[in-house]
Amino acid sequence: MPRYNNPRKTWRYTNEFKVKAVQLSYLDGVQIKKVAETLDIHPFMPSRWRKEYRDGKIVADKRQKVTASKRKKWSWIK
């Protein structure tokens, strides 16, 4: 078995970052793939974080629903 001299880098994201990605993915007309490209993460991660958010594993300080006023803030994603 080969020995690895340089182990892979494992990225760790904060709960706030994960919640923000989840909120962006729930916006109308925004695809998960586009959110992943914008945040420079693997396309699987937002889907995984959505499930963890629903299950209560990822919790932000203030769990807020995305409203129309917040949609304008992220209009560049479309």
A tleap script that builds the chain and sets N, CA, C and O, in Angstrom:
source leaprc.protein.ff14SB
mol = sequence {
  NMET PRO ARG TYR ASN ASN PRO ARG LYS THR
  TRP ARG TYR THR ASN GLU PHE LYS VAL LYS
  ALA VAL GLN LEU SER TYR LEU ASP GLY VAL
  GLN ILE LYS LYS VAL ALA GLU THR LEU ASP
  ILE HIE PRO PHE MET PRO SER ARG TRP ARG
  LYS GLU TYR ARG ASP GLY LYS ILE VAL ALA
  ASP LYS ARG GLN LYS VAL THR ALA SER LYS
  ARG LYS LYS TRP SER TRP ILE CLYS
}
set mol.1.N position { 0.841 -1.174 0.000 }
set mol.1.CA position { 0.000 0.000 0.000 }
set mol.1.C position { 0.890 1.243 0.000 }
set mol.1.O position { 1.857 1.311 0.759 }
set mol.2.N position { 0.569 2.228 -0.848 }
set mol.2.CA position { 1.432 3.417 -0.920 }
set mol.2.C position { 1.318 4.280 0.326 }
set mol.2.O position { 0.273 4.344 0.974 }
set mol.3.N position { 2.402 4.929 0.634 }
set mol.3.CA position { 2.408 5.866 1.765 }
set mol.3.C position { 2.185 7.274 1.228 }
set mol.3.O position { 2.725 7.660 0.191 }
set mol.4.N position { 1.402 8.002 1.940 }
set mol.4.CA position { 1.117 9.381 1.547 }
set mol.4.C position { 1.947 10.320 2.403 }
set mol.4.O position { 1.799 10.380 3.624 }
set mol.5.N position { 2.822 11.049 1.730 }
set mol.5.CA position { 3.654 12.012 2.444 }
set mol.5.C position { 2.884 13.289 2.776 }
set mol.5.O position { 3.074 13.883 3.837 }
set mol.6.N position { 2.030 13.693 1.871 }
set mol.6.CA position { 1.250 14.909 2.060 }
set mol.6.C position { -0.233 14.544 2.116 }
set mol.6.O position { -0.844 14.306 1.074 }
set mol.7.N position { -0.814 14.496 3.295 }
set mol.7.CA position { -2.240 14.161 3.363 }
set mol.7.C position { -3.096 15.252 2.730 }
set mol.7.O position { -2.692 16.413 2.655 }
set mol.8.N position { -4.278 14.863 2.280 }
set mol.8.CA position { -5.189 15.814 1.665 }
set mol.8.C position { -5.654 16.856 2.669 }
set mol.8.O position { -5.771 16.592 3.866 }
set mol.9.N position { -5.912 18.031 2.153 }
set mol.9.CA position { -6.441 19.116 2.972 }
set mol.9.C position { -7.944 18.916 3.114 }
set mol.9.O position { -8.650 18.763 2.117 }
set mol.10.N position { -8.427 18.917 4.331 }
set mol.10.CA position { -9.855 18.826 4.594 }
set mol.10.C position { -10.360 20.207 4.968 }
set mol.10.O position { -9.910 20.806 5.945 }
set mol.11.N position { -11.289 20.696 4.187 }
set mol.11.CA position { -11.835 22.025 4.439 }
set mol.11.C position { -12.913 21.943 5.502 }
set mol.11.O position { -13.734 21.026 5.504 }
set mol.12.N position { -12.903 22.898 6.394 }
set mol.12.CA position { -13.927 22.990 7.427 }
set mol.12.C position { -14.631 24.323 7.263 }
set mol.12.O position { -14.001 25.374 7.144 }
set mol.13.N position { -15.938 24.254 7.259 }
set mol.13.CA position { -16.740 25.451 7.069 }
set mol.13.C position { -17.501 25.765 8.353 }
set mol.13.O position { -17.901 24.860 9.086 }
set mol.14.N position { -17.692 27.031 8.614 }
set mol.14.CA position { -18.416 27.438 9.812 }
set mol.14.C position { -19.910 27.183 9.616 }
set mol.14.O position { -20.393 27.061 8.490 }
set mol.15.N position { -20.625 27.107 10.727 }
set mol.15.CA position { -22.073 26.925 10.643 }
set mol.15.C position { -22.733 28.104 9.932 }
set mol.15.O position { -23.709 27.919 9.206 }
set mol.16.N position { -22.215 29.298 10.132 }
set mol.16.CA position { -22.783 30.471 9.480 }
set mol.16.C position { -22.649 30.363 7.960 }
set mol.16.O position { -23.573 30.714 7.225 }
set mol.17.N position { -21.495 29.877 7.492 }
set mol.17.CA position { -21.276 29.693 6.057 }
set mol.17.C position { -22.245 28.653 5.508 }
set mol.17.O position { -22.830 28.845 4.442 }
set mol.18.N position { -22.412 27.559 6.231 }
set mol.18.CA position { -23.310 26.486 5.799 }
set mol.18.C position { -24.753 26.974 5.735 }
set mol.18.O position { -25.475 26.682 4.781 }
set mol.19.N position { -25.166 27.717 6.755 }
set mol.19.CA position { -26.537 28.236 6.782 }
set mol.19.C position { -26.751 29.208 5.637 }
set mol.19.O position { -27.806 29.195 5.004 }
set mol.20.N position { -25.773 30.044 5.363 }
set mol.20.CA position { -25.886 30.996 4.258 }
set mol.20.C position { -26.020 30.259 2.924 }
set mol.20.O position { -26.807 30.667 2.070 }
set mol.21.N position { -25.263 29.183 2.742 }
set mol.21.CA position { -25.362 28.384 1.522 }
set mol.21.C position { -26.742 27.744 1.415 }
set mol.21.O position { -27.324 27.698 0.331 }
set mol.22.N position { -27.259 27.256 2.522 }
set mol.22.CA position { -28.595 26.649 2.528 }
set mol.22.C position { -29.645 27.693 2.181 }
set mol.22.O position { -30.532 27.434 1.368 }
set mol.23.N position { -29.553 28.860 2.784 }
set mol.23.CA position { -30.521 29.918 2.508 }
set mol.23.C position { -30.473 30.339 1.043 }
set mol.23.O position { -31.514 30.575 0.429 }
set mol.24.N position { -29.281 30.432 0.487 }
set mol.24.CA position { -29.156 30.784 -0.924 }
set mol.24.C position { -29.772 29.711 -1.817 }
set mol.24.O position { -30.390 30.027 -2.834 }
set mol.25.N position { -29.605 28.453 -1.441 }
set mol.25.CA position { -30.124 27.369 -2.274 }
set mol.25.C position { -31.649 27.294 -2.236 }
set mol.25.O position { -32.258 26.707 -3.131 }
set mol.26.N position { -32.273 27.877 -1.214 }
set mol.26.CA position { -33.732 27.878 -1.124 }
set mol.26.C position { -34.383 29.053 -1.844 }
set mol.26.O position { -35.610 29.117 -1.921 }
set mol.27.N position { -33.598 29.978 -2.370 }
set mol.27.CA position { -34.160 31.112 -3.093 }
set mol.27.C position { -34.837 30.638 -4.377 }
set mol.27.O position { -34.393 29.677 -5.004 }
set mol.28.N position { -35.910 31.319 -4.761 }
set mol.28.CA position { -36.624 30.976 -5.994 }
set mol.28.C position { -35.736 31.215 -7.210 }
set mol.28.O position { -35.100 32.263 -7.329 }
set mol.29.N position { -35.699 30.252 -8.096 }
set mol.29.CA position { -34.960 30.396 -9.341 }
set mol.29.C position { -33.463 30.190 -9.226 }
set mol.29.O position { -32.750 30.386 -10.210 }
set mol.30.N position { -32.963 29.806 -8.074 }
set mol.30.CA position { -31.529 29.588 -7.885 }
set mol.30.C position { -31.278 28.090 -7.777 }
set mol.30.O position { -31.902 27.402 -6.969 }
set mol.31.N position { -30.366 27.596 -8.595 }
set mol.31.CA position { -30.038 26.176 -8.577 }
set mol.31.C position { -28.896 25.912 -7.609 }
set mol.31.O position { -28.035 26.764 -7.393 }
set mol.32.N position { -28.904 24.720 -7.033 }
set mol.32.CA position { -27.858 24.329 -6.092 }
set mol.32.C position { -26.494 24.363 -6.776 }
set mol.32.O position { -25.498 24.748 -6.163 }
set mol.33.N position { -26.452 23.968 -8.022 }
set mol.33.CA position { -25.191 23.963 -8.766 }
set mol.33.C position { -24.603 25.373 -8.860 }
set mol.33.O position { -23.392 25.554 -8.731 }
set mol.34.N position { -25.454 26.357 -9.083 }
set mol.34.CA position { -24.994 27.742 -9.191 }
set mol.34.C position { -24.494 28.258 -7.843 }
set mol.34.O position { -23.507 28.991 -7.784 }
set mol.35.N position { -25.175 27.875 -6.760 }
set mol.35.CA position { -24.731 28.268 -5.416 }
set mol.35.C position { -23.351 27.689 -5.147 }
set mol.35.O position { -22.473 28.377 -4.628 }
set mol.36.N position { -23.161 26.412 -5.502 }
set mol.36.CA position { -21.872 25.756 -5.290 }
set mol.36.C position { -20.765 26.435 -6.094 }
set mol.36.O position { -19.664 26.644 -5.584 }
set mol.37.N position { -21.050 26.774 -7.333 }
set mol.37.CA position { -20.048 27.461 -8.156 }
set mol.37.C position { -19.695 28.823 -7.563 }
set mol.37.O position { -18.526 29.204 -7.515 }
set mol.38.N position { -20.701 29.541 -7.118 }
set mol.38.CA position { -20.482 30.878 -6.564 }
set mol.38.C position { -19.651 30.833 -5.292 }
set mol.38.O position { -18.776 31.674 -5.086 }
set mol.39.N position { -19.927 29.845 -4.433 }
set mol.39.CA position { -19.212 29.734 -3.157 }
set mol.39.C position { -17.937 28.902 -3.265 }
set mol.39.O position { -17.217 28.739 -2.280 }
set mol.40.N position { -17.656 28.379 -4.447 }
set mol.40.CA position { -16.458 27.584 -4.711 }
set mol.40.C position { -16.402 26.346 -3.796 }
set mol.40.O position { -15.405 26.093 -3.120 }
set mol.41.N position { -17.504 25.591 -3.800 }
set mol.41.CA position { -17.573 24.349 -3.048 }
set mol.41.C position { -18.086 23.256 -3.975 }
set mol.41.O position { -18.598 23.545 -5.056 }
set mol.42.N position { -17.952 22.013 -3.559 }
set mol.42.CA position { -18.433 20.889 -4.356 }
set mol.42.C position { -19.964 20.940 -4.423 }
set mol.42.O position { -20.609 21.271 -3.428 }
set mol.43.N position { -20.558 20.616 -5.588 }
set mol.43.CA position { -22.015 20.697 -5.730 }
set mol.43.C position { -22.800 19.799 -4.768 }
set mol.43.O position { -23.981 20.051 -4.529 }
set mol.44.N position { -22.188 18.784 -4.225 }
set mol.44.CA position { -22.867 17.897 -3.284 }
set mol.44.C position { -23.065 18.547 -1.916 }
set mol.44.O position { -24.011 18.214 -1.202 }
set mol.45.N position { -22.187 19.460 -1.555 }
set mol.45.CA position { -22.202 20.025 -0.207 }
set mol.45.C position { -23.502 20.779 0.135 }
set mol.45.O position { -24.048 20.553 1.215 }
set mol.46.N position { -24.021 21.661 -0.734 }
set mol.46.CA position { -25.278 22.338 -0.363 }
set mol.46.C position { -26.426 21.352 -0.121 }
set mol.46.O position { -27.244 21.566 0.774 }
set mol.47.N position { -26.493 20.288 -0.903 }
set mol.47.CA position { -27.547 19.292 -0.697 }
set mol.47.C position { -27.385 18.606 0.651 }
set mol.47.O position { -28.361 18.375 1.365 }
set mol.48.N position { -26.166 18.289 0.984 }
set mol.48.CA position { -25.885 17.647 2.276 }
set mol.48.C position { -26.209 18.588 3.430 }
set mol.48.O position { -26.800 18.181 4.430 }
set mol.49.N position { -25.818 19.840 3.280 }
set mol.49.CA position { -26.075 20.819 4.332 }
set mol.49.C position { -27.561 21.104 4.474 }
set mol.49.O position { -28.022 21.380 5.582 }
set mol.50.N position { -28.334 21.045 3.378 }
set mol.50.CA position { -29.776 21.229 3.460 }
set mol.50.C position { -30.401 20.141 4.322 }
set mol.50.O position { -31.270 20.414 5.150 }
set mol.51.N position { -29.953 18.913 4.123 }
set mol.51.CA position { -30.466 17.801 4.919 }
set mol.51.C position { -30.094 17.981 6.389 }
set mol.51.O position { -30.932 17.794 7.271 }
set mol.52.N position { -28.843 18.343 6.651 }
set mol.52.CA position { -28.406 18.553 8.029 }
set mol.52.C position { -29.164 19.723 8.669 }
set mol.52.O position { -29.459 19.684 9.863 }
set mol.53.N position { -29.476 20.742 7.902 }
set mol.53.CA position { -30.239 21.892 8.391 }
set mol.53.C position { -31.650 21.463 8.773 }
set mol.53.O position { -32.165 21.856 9.819 }
set mol.54.N position { -32.275 20.650 7.911 }
set mol.54.CA position { -33.618 20.144 8.215 }
set mol.54.C position { -33.622 19.266 9.455 }
set mol.54.O position { -34.558 19.310 10.253 }
set mol.55.N position { -32.564 18.460 9.617 }
set mol.55.CA position { -32.470 17.552 10.765 }
set mol.55.C position { -32.058 18.266 12.049 }
set mol.55.O position { -32.100 17.672 13.126 }
set mol.56.N position { -31.662 19.531 11.947 }
set mol.56.CA position { -31.283 20.301 13.123 }
set mol.56.C position { -29.825 20.150 13.518 }
set mol.56.O position { -29.434 20.585 14.601 }
set mol.57.N position { -29.007 19.541 12.659 }
set mol.57.CA position { -27.583 19.382 12.965 }
set mol.57.C position { -26.809 20.673 12.733 }
set mol.57.O position { -25.802 20.930 13.393 }
set mol.58.N position { -27.281 21.478 11.798 }
set mol.58.CA position { -26.677 22.786 11.537 }
set mol.58.C position { -27.656 23.828 12.031 }
set mol.58.O position { -28.789 23.903 11.553 }
set mol.59.N position { -27.224 24.630 12.984 }
set mol.59.CA position { -28.095 25.648 13.559 }
set mol.59.C position { -27.340 26.970 13.586 }
set mol.59.O position { -26.210 27.052 14.067 }
set mol.60.N position { -27.982 27.990 13.065 }
set mol.60.CA position { -27.400 29.328 13.128 }
set mol.60.C position { -27.856 30.000 14.418 }
set mol.60.O position { -28.754 29.506 15.099 }
set mol.61.N position { -27.245 31.109 14.743 }
set mol.61.CA position { -27.644 31.856 15.929 }
set mol.61.C position { -29.103 32.279 15.833 }
set mol.61.O position { -29.870 32.138 16.785 }
set mol.62.N position { -29.464 32.793 14.683 }
set mol.62.CA position { -30.838 33.214 14.441 }
set mol.62.C position { -31.312 32.518 13.176 }
set mol.62.O position { -30.931 32.902 12.070 }
set mol.63.N position { -32.123 31.517 13.333 }
set mol.63.CA position { -32.639 30.782 12.181 }
set mol.63.C position { -33.758 31.594 11.550 }
set mol.63.O position { -34.864 31.668 12.085 }
set mol.64.N position { -33.465 32.194 10.419 }
set mol.64.CA position { -34.434 33.059 9.766 }
set mol.64.C position { -34.766 32.502 8.397 }
set mol.64.O position { -33.924 31.908 7.724 }
set mol.65.N position { -36.009 32.707 8.003 }
set mol.65.CA position { -36.402 32.328 6.660 }
set mol.65.C position { -35.966 33.423 5.707 }
set mol.65.O position { -35.880 34.593 6.082 }
set mol.66.N position { -35.693 33.034 4.477 }
set mol.66.CA position { -35.288 34.000 3.475 }
set mol.66.C position { -36.531 34.739 3.003 }
set mol.66.O position { -37.514 34.122 2.592 }
set mol.67.N position { -36.482 36.038 3.062 }
set mol.67.CA position { -37.617 36.854 2.661 }
set mol.67.C position { -37.310 37.557 1.354 }
set mol.67.O position { -36.192 37.490 0.843 }
set mol.68.N position { -38.309 38.227 0.823 }
set mol.68.CA position { -38.141 38.933 -0.452 }
set mol.68.C position { -37.067 40.004 -0.361 }
set mol.68.O position { -36.349 40.232 -1.334 }
set mol.69.N position { -36.937 40.667 0.783 }
set mol.69.CA position { -35.924 41.717 0.915 }
set mol.69.C position { -34.521 41.129 0.856 }
set mol.69.O position { -33.599 41.781 0.366 }
set mol.70.N position { -34.347 39.909 1.347 }
set mol.70.CA position { -33.033 39.278 1.284 }
set mol.70.C position { -32.726 38.760 -0.113 }
set mol.70.O position { -31.559 38.622 -0.479 }
set mol.71.N position { -33.756 38.471 -0.895 }
set mol.71.CA position { -33.533 38.009 -2.266 }
set mol.71.C position { -32.835 39.070 -3.093 }
set mol.71.O position { -31.987 38.751 -3.927 }
set mol.72.N position { -33.183 40.328 -2.870 }
set mol.72.CA position { -32.563 41.417 -3.623 }
set mol.72.C position { -31.061 41.485 -3.345 }
set mol.72.O position { -30.274 41.825 -4.227 }
set mol.73.N position { -30.681 41.165 -2.138 }
set mol.73.CA position { -29.267 41.212 -1.746 }
set mol.73.C position { -28.448 40.220 -2.563 }
set mol.73.O position { -27.287 40.493 -2.870 }
set mol.74.N position { -29.027 39.074 -2.923 }
set mol.74.CA position { -28.307 38.019 -3.633 }
set mol.74.C position { -28.751 37.921 -5.090 }
set mol.74.O position { -28.703 36.833 -5.665 }
set mol.75.N position { -29.173 39.001 -5.692 }
set mol.75.CA position { -29.681 38.970 -7.053 }
set mol.75.C position { -28.585 38.671 -8.083 }
set mol.75.O position { -28.904 38.319 -9.219 }
set mol.76.N position { -27.342 38.798 -7.729 }
set mol.76.CA position { -26.234 38.547 -8.654 }
set mol.76.C position { -26.046 37.066 -8.946 }
set mol.76.O position { -25.297 36.723 -9.861 }
set mol.77.N position { -26.695 36.178 -8.206 }
set mol.77.CA position { -26.513 34.728 -8.396 }
set mol.77.C position { -27.274 34.234 -9.619 }
set mol.77.O position { -26.844 33.263 -10.242 }
set mol.78.N position { -28.353 34.843 -9.976 }
set mol.78.CA position { -29.193 34.345 -11.069 }
set mol.78.C position { -28.461 34.135 -12.316 }
set mol.78.O position { -29.048 33.718 -13.314 }
savepdb mol mol.pdb
quit
